[in-house]
Structure formats: C-alpha cells, structure tokens
Amino acid sequence: MTNPRIISAAYRAWEADYSLPCLDIDSAQVDFVYDPRHTEQLIDAVRYRLKKAEEQDA
C-alpha cells in the first residue's frame, strides 16, 4: 500500500505548479470499482468544476 504522506507530498508539489483547481478525493471514502454511484459523483464533480472554470473565463 502506498504511504499517504508520499501521496500528499507529491500532490502539494504538483499543486504548486498548477493554478487550476483540482479535486480532493478521500480514497478511503470511495470505491470506484464496486460502487457506480461513486463514479457518477466523481463525474458530476468534474463537470461542475469545468463549468465553473468556463464561467470564470467568460
């Protein structure tokens, strides 16, 4: 299993290079393989973020 601190550090490094908002997903709370509702929630969240980004650019 991957160390959560390593993932958090990598995310912070990535986030420092990009100004676009991203999604914070607590992987302990979702199961994209066995619960299709979680996948739908992810898709909805991405669509919402894209819509907000488009509105900001307009």
CNS distance restraints for C-alpha pairs under 8 A (distance, minus, plus):
assign (resid   2 and name CA) (resid   6 and name CA) 7.53 0.50 0.50
assign (resid   2 and name CA) (resid   7 and name CA) 7.57 0.50 0.50
assign (resid   3 and name CA) (resid   7 and name CA) 6.68 0.50 0.50
assign (resid   4 and name CA) (resid   8 and name CA) 6.08 0.50 0.50
assign (resid   5 and name CA) (resid   9 and name CA) 6.06 0.50 0.50
assign (resid   6 and name CA) (resid  10 and name CA) 6.15 0.50 0.50
assign (resid   7 and name CA) (resid  11 and name CA) 6.07 0.50 0.50
assign (resid   8 and name CA) (resid  12 and name CA) 6.18 0.50 0.50
assign (resid   9 and name CA) (resid  13 and name CA) 6.23 0.50 0.50
assign (resid  10 and name CA) (resid  14 and name CA) 6.13 0.50 0.50
assign (resid  11 and name CA) (resid  15 and name CA) 5.90 0.50 0.50
assign (resid  12 and name CA) (resid  16 and name CA) 6.17 0.50 0.50
assign (resid  13 and name CA) (resid  17 and name CA) 6.93 0.50 0.50
assign (resid  14 and name CA) (resid  18 and name CA) 6.70 0.50 0.50
assign (resid  15 and name CA) (resid  19 and name CA) 7.13 0.50 0.50
assign (resid  21 and name CA) (resid  49 and name CA) 7.76 0.50 0.50
assign (resid  23 and name CA) (resid  45 and name CA) 7.89 0.50 0.50
assign (resid  23 and name CA) (resid  46 and name CA) 7.74 0.50 0.50
assign (resid  26 and name CA) (resid  30 and name CA) 7.05 0.50 0.50
assign (resid  27 and name CA) (resid  31 and name CA) 7.48 0.50 0.50
assign (resid  30 and name CA) (resid  35 and name CA) 7.93 0.50 0.50
assign (resid  30 and name CA) (resid  38 and name CA) 6.10 0.50 0.50
assign (resid  31 and name CA) (resid  35 and name CA) 5.66 0.50 0.50
assign (resid  31 and name CA) (resid  38 and name CA) 6.45 0.50 0.50
assign (resid  32 and name CA) (resid  36 and name CA) 6.29 0.50 0.50
assign (resid  32 and name CA) (resid  38 and name CA) 5.65 0.50 0.50
assign (resid  32 and name CA) (resid  39 and name CA) 5.41 0.50 0.50
assign (resid  35 and name CA) (resid  39 and name CA) 7.29 0.50 0.50
assign (resid  36 and name CA) (resid  40 and name CA) 6.37 0.50 0.50
assign (resid  37 and name CA) (resid  41 and name CA) 6.11 0.50 0.50
assign (resid  38 and name CA) (resid  42 and name CA) 6.21 0.50 0.50
assign (resid  39 and name CA) (resid  43 and name CA) 6.22 0.50 0.50
assign (resid  40 and name CA) (resid  44 and name CA) 6.10 0.50 0.50
assign (resid  41 and name CA) (resid  45 and name CA) 6.12 0.50 0.50
assign (resid  42 and name CA) (resid  46 and name CA) 6.22 0.50 0.50
assign (resid  43 and name CA) (resid  47 and name CA) 6.16 0.50 0.50
assign (resid  44 and name CA) (resid  48 and name CA) 6.09 0.50 0.50
assign (resid  45 and name CA) (resid  49 and name CA) 6.20 0.50 0.50
assign (resid  46 and name CA) (resid  50 and name CA) 6.13 0.50 0.50
assign (resid  47 and name CA) (resid  51 and name CA) 6.08 0.50 0.50
assign (resid  48 and name CA) (resid  52 and name CA) 6.24 0.50 0.50
assign (resid  49 and name CA) (resid  53 and name CA) 6.15 0.50 0.50
assign (resid  50 and name CA) (resid  54 and name CA) 6.14 0.50 0.50
assign (resid  51 and name CA) (resid  55 and name CA) 6.18 0.50 0.50
assign (resid  52 and name CA) (resid  56 and name CA) 6.22 0.50 0.50
assign (resid  53 and name CA) (resid  57 and name CA) 6.32 0.50 0.50
assign (resid  54 and name CA) (resid  58 and name CA) 6.24 0.50 0.50
